[in-house]
Each structure stands twice: as structure tokens, then as C-alpha cells.
Amino acid sequence: GIEAMAASRFSAAVALLCSVLCCATTAETPKASLRGAASSVQAAVASPPAGTEASWMLLGDHQVAKDEGEGLMTATGDLEFCKQLCSHFEGCKSIAFCGAQCFLKGGQVTPTSESVDNPHCTTYYRSVKTDATTTLAPDSEEMPECRSFTSVLVMNQGQQYSGNAEADIHGFAEMTLCTNGIMKATLQLDGGHTEIIATHIHHCEGGDSHQTRTAALCTGPPVVNFCGDNAAGLIAYGAKYSVACSGYNSADTSITENVQGTFIPNWDILVTERVKDIFANPDMYYFNVHSLADFTHWYPAHLGVCRGPLKPETSVIATTTPAPGPVKCFSFYSQMSMNELQKYPGNPDSQASGYASFTLCTNGTLQGQALIFGGTTKLIAMHVHRCEGGHSPQTRTAELCEGSPVLNFCGDNSAGLIDDGTSYLEACAPYGSLGASRTEHMMGAFVAGTNRGTTLAERVEDMVQNPQLYFFNAHSMASFNHWYPGVKGMARGPMELWTGA
């Protein structure tokens, strides 16, 4: 009742206060119990940033390092903000600053590094070393192109064998593939019985007839994973499956929705090149499903239980939120800091700021990455909000407006925390050794309750037409506890449409 909630709120306040004031004298991370939250919810305190006081050097006016190394992130902001991003991004050693945009780079730059003239950009580098351990794929510096494909799945000639209990298996797969590495699929199978242990897109190799040289009957290695079983001894090609495939229900139907694809590393081709090749040569690719029964029968070969050629779609296949017309994808970014609505005395996250970038598509593909630094308590939710009401230009637009979340990104689904009726698909990354939280490849979720009467495609189009009405908001345990039952957040920033300019 009310007494229990009051006791829970008091415990949370004590735990949070200890996390801020007493962390230097205790080795155990304090726990907060909020609104009936599970005891596992922690007010995690980040380690102080290591090496963030490094000095910055100019390679030369309008000089860009000839060997910049790996591209880590592309951001929009002023020079000081770009330096902050690099200082908190593990593996970043320099930036190429180009006016209003910067490119974080992983290569070591020194005063004697070779450079080239560039009328628009200048390299700035850090004078202390950091470990280049990041695994984030280079950000594309061009707008991503996305296309949809379907595959009608049946058992083909090469997969048949006597006594097969799944001989009648059939189904379909719908995929969206983007040149920036975002890949998503929905799979439905009927007539199967044993566990679905792997699903892939394969590329044709060899063959001595038209059928065996193309996706109808060809064979070849997998190039993209979707759902599957990562257990030892099953089908593994160097990249883990993002989720397990759904089991069969009482009607012998398995439906696995919105599966994130994983590029299988290949020494001679990058993910962008692979996706572009699929666009250009879809008849050389097929979708393949492997069950436990066919795995056992064909072992050590992996032929699969049913498959189908990839077929380009000119419009999106209807799913839970139909999106008529061609798939359209847009890039957004948000430069985040604590704003006037979020300030309060004694705030342990008062220095929090960061940067987030997104690819949002009208077919439901929603992905982002966020780099947050300067905060101390656990990040429990990140959303895109839409402005509602307001009495001035500032409170009617993303600078100071308030409004409900329309897209969820990372967050904590524990009972009692921020719940808008739609689950977060993954947790936000904790603060690391550089005092930063970097959540990459966040999958977004359309918030059904706050989007009634609006399809996902319409929401994305509205963001394109009215970006000034949307803001990205990060919520911490401290901000949640302070503002409860209000939900103001820790740090936020307007959503900006990236036009490539």
C-alpha cells in the first residue's frame, strides 16, 4: 500500500545518497529499491575518466593526417565538444574537424605524421595514448541506402532425404538490409517440429548449370546470421546469432519477428560492399533455415531444412505496422546535456552530456548509438520524445518542451522503473574506465501506447518534417529518484535531421 511505497522511496533515497557521498569508503556498489523495483537494480557509480585531461595538438592548419586509422564515429558539434567525445570514446586518438562536423579516428597521430592539404578539415590529436580496443564499425559518411527482400521458403531438391519428419516444412522471410550494416528480418515457418538452430543469408559459389550457379539450387557460405542457437557444437561461422529462433506453437508455427542480422566477417569484403552486392545480384543469394533434425542427418555438412532465393521488394511487406511505398531511411543526431528542466541541487549527474545518432526507417528498422559521459548513476532509459503543448517558442519546441516518449531505445525493464508499456530491447551500457557509457547498435521500439492513431512510418515521416518537435532523453537512477513521480530525465538534446551538408 501507500506505507510500503513510502518505505521503498525512503530506501531508494538512502541508497542513492550513499552511492554519491560514501562510495569512496565502501567497496560494495549500493543498491536502490524504487517503486517495487527488483533488488538487482543498482545505482552504479562510474570510475573517474582516465586520461581525459590529455592535451590536444594541431597537426597543422587545414592539414589532415594521411593515415587516420579506423573511422570510429561521425558527429556534429563544435571543436570542444568533438574533443570531449574523442576523450571518452575508447580507442579514439584524433579527430578530423570540418567546421560543424567531426570524424573520430583510431590511428595514432604524432607531430611528424604525414599529412595532406584539406581546405575544409584539420586533424587534432591527443598527446597521450589510449588503447584501441573499440569494435564499433566505422560510421558511414553518406546517407544509408536500405532495401527490402522476401524469400519463400520450401525444402529444395538438395535438402530432401528419406524418412524426413519435416518434409512439409514451408514459410517465408522478410528482410531489410541497409548499407550502414543495419539488417533486420521476420521469419515464419509452418510444418516443422524440431528446434530451429540457425538462419542465414548465403552467397552462391560455383555450379555447373544455371540452377546450381544461382539461388535456386546453388550452394555457398553464409554471409549474414539472423536467429539461431549459439550452443557449442552446433552451426557457427564466426558471428553469434543475435537471438534464438522462436519455438513452434501448438499449430506447428514458428514466428520470429524483427531479428537483428549480424554480418559474418570476411577478409575480402566489408559489410557495406556485401549489402551493395546483394542489391545488385539478389539472384546469387538465398535464405536458409537449419533445424536440429536436418543438422543431425547431414552432419558434418550443413544443407538446411528449407530455403528460398532472395527477391527484391519495391514496397514494404505489411507487418504489425504497415508502411506503404518504398522503404525510406533517415539519419538523425542529438547533442545532449542537462537542460533547465532537469537541474536540481546536489545532482550527482549534473555534468552529464553526450551524443547520439540514429537511422530510422519507415518499415520499422530503428537503430541508434549513444555515448554518454559525465554522469555517475546507472542509466535506466533512453527515449525519443515528441513535444506537447507549451506557452513560448522554447517550451513548444525541443529546447525546453515536454512530451511523451514515442520511441524506446535502451533501458531497464525491472518492475517499478520507467515503463511506457513497450519493453526496452536491451540494457544501456554501464559507465566504463573512461567514465563513458557507449551503447552501440541500439534497436529502437515503437511505443504503441503513445502512438495511437499513428503508424510507425507516419511517425518517422513526422520526425523528418518536424525535427524541432522531438528530443532524445536519457534517464538515470538519480534523476528518476529525484523527480518521481515525474519523469524529466538526466540529459537531453533536440533531434536534428542530418542532411549530409
N, C-alpha and C positions, 0 to 999 in steps of 0.2 A: 504494500500500500504506500501511502504518502510517506510514512515513517521510514520504510525500507529505502525508498528513493532518496530521502534526505540523508540517510546514513551512507548510501552509496556515493552521493555527491560529496559528502564530507571526506570520505576515504580517498576519493579521487583528488580533492584539493590538497590533502596532506601528502599524498604520493607525489603529486606534481611539484609541490613546494620542495620536497626532499630532492627530487630529481634536479632542481635548479640550484638549491643552496648547499646541499650536502653531498653532491656527487664526488667531491674531492676527498671525502673521508670514508667512503664506503666502496667496496669492490663489487657490490651486487647492484644490478640495474633495478631501480624501484618500479613497482607495478601500480597501475591505476585501474580502478574499477568504476566504470562510468555507465550510468543508466542500465545497470544489469549486465554490463559487458563481461565477457569471459575473462578469467583471471590471467590468461595468457597475454592480454593486451598490455603492452609496456610503453612507458614514456622513455623511449630510447634516447640517450644523450650521445651526441656525436663527439668524436675525438677532435681536438683543435686542428685546423687545417695545417698540413705540413708543407712548408716551402712556399706558402702563398705570399711571403714578403719579398720574393725574388725581384731583383731589379730587371727592368726591361730596356733593351738596347735596340737602336735603329740600325738596320743594315745599310741604309743609305737612302736619300730622298728618291722616291719613285724607283727603288731597286727591290726586286723580288728574288728570293733565293732560287737558284737554278734547280736545286734538289730540295724540295719542300717536304718530302716524305709523304706518308699516308694522309689522305684527307679524313678528318675526324668529324667535323660539324660545320655547317654553314649557319651564320646568324646575322641578324640585322640589329645594329646599335652603334653607339659612338665608340671611340677608341678605348676609353677607360672601361666601359662595360665589356668589350671584347677581351681585354686583358684579364678581367675578372673571370670570364668564362673559361679561358685557357688555364688560368691558375687553379681552377677547381675541376678541370677535366683531366682525368688520369691519362698520362701519355702525351699531353699537349706540350709542345716545345716552342711553337712560334705561331704567329698569325699573319695572314696577308690581309691588310686593312685597305679597303677600297671605298673610302668615303662613308657611305651609310651601311656598308656590308663588310663582314669579315669571314675568313675561312681559317678554321683551326687546323693546324698541321702537326704531324708527329715526327718529322725528321729533325735531326739535330742541326742547328744553325749556329755558326760561330762568326766572329768578326772577319775571318778570312774566307768564309763560304763564297763560292762563285755566285754571281747574281746577273740578272738580265734587266734591261730598262723596261719600265712599265708606266705608261702615262697616268694610269688610274689607281694603281695599288702600290703598297710599300710593305716590306716584311719587317715585323718586330719580333724579337726573340727573347726568351728568358735566359738569364745568365746562370741559373742553377739547373742541374739535371733532374729529370723525373723519369720514372720507369715507364717505358712504352708498353703497357700491358692491355690497353683497350682493345676490345674486339668489335667495336661498332663499325659497321660498314660505312664507307665514305658516303656523305650526303651528295645526292645529285645536285648539280648546279643548273639544271634545267627542269622545267615542269615535267612531272612524270606522265607517261602515257599508259593507260590501262585499257585492257580489252577483256571481253568475256568469252568463254568457251563452254561447250557442253560435250558430254560423252555418253552415248547409250551403251550400257554395259551388258554383255552376254558372254557365255562361255564360247570361246572360239575353237577352231579345229585343233590347234596345238595344245589346248588345255583339257581335252576330253580323255577320260580313261574309264575302263570297265569297273563297275561297282561304285561309281561316284555318287554319294548320297546327296550332293549338291548340284546335280546335273541341270536342274531347272533354275538355278540362280540367275537373276537379272536385276537391272536397276539403271540409275543414271547418276552422273556427277555434273555439277555446275561450278565453274571456276572463274575467278577474276584474277588476272595476272598484271602486275604493274612493273614498269622498267626501273623503279626505285627499290625493288625487292619485296614489295607487299604482294602477298599471294594468299588467296582465300578460296575455300571450296565448301560445298554442301554435297553430301553423298546419301543416296537412298538405295538400299538393297532389299530385294524380296526373294524368298525361297532358299535362303541359306540356313545353316544350322550350327556350324562351328565358329569359334571366335575369329573375327576379322583382325589379323595380326599386322597388316601393312597395306598402305595405299600409296601409289606413286604416279608421277608422270614419267614415262620412259621415252628415250630417243632412239629411233631406228638406226641400226648399223648393219651393213652388208645386205645379203639377199641376192637371189639369182632370178627373180621374176618380179613383175610389177607388184604383186600382192606381198611378197616377202621383203620387198625393198621399201614398202610404205606401211602405214599404221594398221592396215587390215590384218596382216599376218607376220609383220616383221618382229625381230627381237632386238633388244638393246638395253643399255644400262639405265637405271633410274636417275633422273636429274633433279626432281623435286619430291620431297616427302610431304605427306599430309598426316592423317591419323594413323596410329599403329601402336604396337606393343614393344617397349624398349627392353624387355626382359632379355637376359643373356641367352645366347644360343638360337635366337630367332633371326629375323631378317634385318641386318644392319649394314648401312653403306656409308658410315662416317658422319651422319647428321641425325640427331634424335627426332622422333615424332613429337609434334607439339602437344598432342592429346591422344588418349586411347579412342578407338572407334567405338561407337555405341553398340551395345549388345542387341540381339534380336528380341522383339516382344512376343506376345502370345500369338500374334498373326504372322510370325516369321518375317517381320520387317525391321530393318535397322536404319535409323535416320541420324546422321551426324552432321550438325549444322555449323557453318561459319568456322571451319577449321583453318588455322593459320598454316600456310605452307612454309617449308624450310628448304632452302637451296642446298643441294648436296655439292660440297666443294669439288671443283675440278681444276686441275692445274693449268689448263689451257683456255679457260673461258670464265668470264665474270658473270654474275647474276644478271646484270643489265644486258649483256650480249646474249645470254641464254634466252631471256624473255623476248628480246627482239627477234631471235631466230624462230621461236615458237610463233610469233606474229607472222613472220614471213613464210614459214614452212610448216603449218599445222598438220599436214598430211604425213609428216615424219615423226609425229608424237602420238602416244596413246596413254590412256589412263588405265592402270592395272590394279586389281584387288587381289590380295592374298589371304586365304583362310588357313586355319590350323590343319584342316583336312588335306588341302592341296599341298601345303608345306610338307606334311608328313609323307605324302605319296611321292612327290617329285624330288625330295631331298637327295643329294645336295643342290640340285637345280631349283630355281625359283620361277616357275612358269605362271603362277597365279591361278585364280579360280574363275575370274571373268574380267573382261577388258573391253575397251572401245576407243576408236580414233577420236582425236580432238577435233571438234567442229567449231569454227568461229561463229559468234553470235553478233548480230548487228544491233540487237536490243537486249535488255536485261531479262533473264528468266524470272518470272514472278516468284518471290519467296514470301516471308512474313510481311514485308513492306514493299509492295510492287513499285518499281521505278521505271516508268515508260521511257522509251527513247534510248539513245546510246549512253553508255557509261561515261560520266564526266567526273574528273577528279581535280581537286583544287588544293593548293598549298597555303597554309596559314602559319603565323608565328605569334608569340606573345612574350613581351619583355615584362617580367614580373618583379614587383616589390610590394612592401607593405604600404597600403594607401590610408587616407584619413579615416575611413570607416573601420579600419582594422586595428588602430592604435589603442593601447591601454597601458597604464603604469605597470612596471615590473614585468613586462612581457619578455620571456626568455628567447623568443623567436623574433625580436624586434629588428634584427639585422638581415632577416631572410630576404633573398631575392633570387632571380633565376631566369631561365629562358626555356621556352617550349616551342616545338614545331610539329606540324600536323599535315597529314594527307587525308582528305575527306572526300569520299566518292559517293555519287548518287545511288549506287547499288548496295550500299551498306558497308563498304570497306572503310573502316575508320582506324587510323593508326597515328601514333604520336611518340615523341620522346621528350623527356623533361630533365633539365639539370637545375637542381635547387641547391643553394648554398647559403650559409649564414644562419640557418636555423639550428635548433638543438633537439626539440622533441619530435617524437615519431610522426611521420606523415601518414594520415589516415584516409585522405580522399583527395581526388583531383577531378574537376568537372569543367565543362564549358557551360556558362550561364547565359540566359537572354534577359536583357533589361526589361523591367516592368514599371510603368508609372514614372514619377519624378516631377519636380517643380522647376527645374532650371536646365540649361543645356548640359551642365555637368552631371546632374542626377538623372537625366533622361538618356545619357549615353554611357559607354563602358567605363569612363574615367571614375565615376562615383555612383553609378546606378546600382540597383539591387534587382534580383530576379532569380527565378528557379533554375536548377540545372537541367539542361536538355541532352547533354552527352556526358556519360561517365567515362573516366579513364581508370587509372589505378586507384586502389582503395582497400580498406579493411572491412570485410563482411561480418565481423563479430557483432553479436547482438548488442544493441544499445548505442552503437555509434551512428554515423550518418547514413541513413537508409532512405533512398528516394523511390524504393520499390523495384529497382533494377540492380542486379548484382554487379560488383566490380569483377572484371575478368582476371585481374592479377593484383598482387600487393604492390605498393610503392616501394622502391628500393630504399634501404636504410642509408643513413649517412656513413660515408667511408672514411678512409685515412686522410683524405684531403678536405674533410669537412663538407663534402657534397653528396647529394643523392642523385644518381643518374639512372632513371628508369627508361630504358630504350625499348623500342618496338611495342609500346603500349597499344593494346587493342581497345578501341572505344566501344561503348554500348549505348544504344539509343534508349533514352528514358521514356518508357511508354506512358507513364502517368502524367508527365508534364508536356507531352506532345500530342495529346488527344486532338484528333481532327487534322493532324499534320503528319504526312508521311516523312520518312527519313530523307527521301530525295528532295521534298519541298523544304525541309529544314536546312539541308546543305545549300540549296539554291538561295534561301533567305539569308544565310550567312555570307554568301558571295555578294548579294545585293546590298546588305546592311551590316557590314562587319562592325560598324561603330556601336551596334546594339548587343554585342557579345563580348564576354570576357572569360578568361581562364583563371580558375581559382584553386589554390592549394590550401588544404586544411590540415593543421597539426593537432596533436593531442592537447597542447596548451591552449590554442585558440578555441578548440571545441569546448574545453572545460570552462574557459572564461566566459564565453558568450552564451552558453547553454541557458535556455532552450533555443536561443537564436543561433544562426549558423553563418558567421561572417567570413571565416577563413583567416589564413595567416598571411598570404601574399597573393597578389593577383595582377593581371595586366590585360589591356584590351586585345582582342583578336584582330590581327592585321592580315589582310589578304596579300599574299606575295605574288607580284605580277612579273617577276623576273627582271624588273628595271633596276 
